[in-house]
């Protein structure tokens, strides 16, 4: 029978692998996406996957600084997605 620490390590490894796979697939969609909307969605998905990778790394290492970094990534990702979508739709960001 495995102890809780070993099970937590296995769960973190599985989470890291699935998030990395999602990041790779999002990069493929970014390159192959036929429309600008597909590319914007791929970039937003990459931000979410990067956020997940930082959180998993923070849990694995037990450092709280990663969670503060994840908040910054989330804010910047949201603002950049909105700005890029507005630029694609209207041609300018600031009205």
Secondary structure as GFF3:
##gff-version 3
##sequence-region A 1 95
A	DSSP	alpha_helix	4	32	.	.	.	ID=ss1
A	DSSP	alpha_helix	36	61	.	.	.	ID=ss2
A	DSSP	alpha_helix	65	90	.	.	.	ID=ss3
###
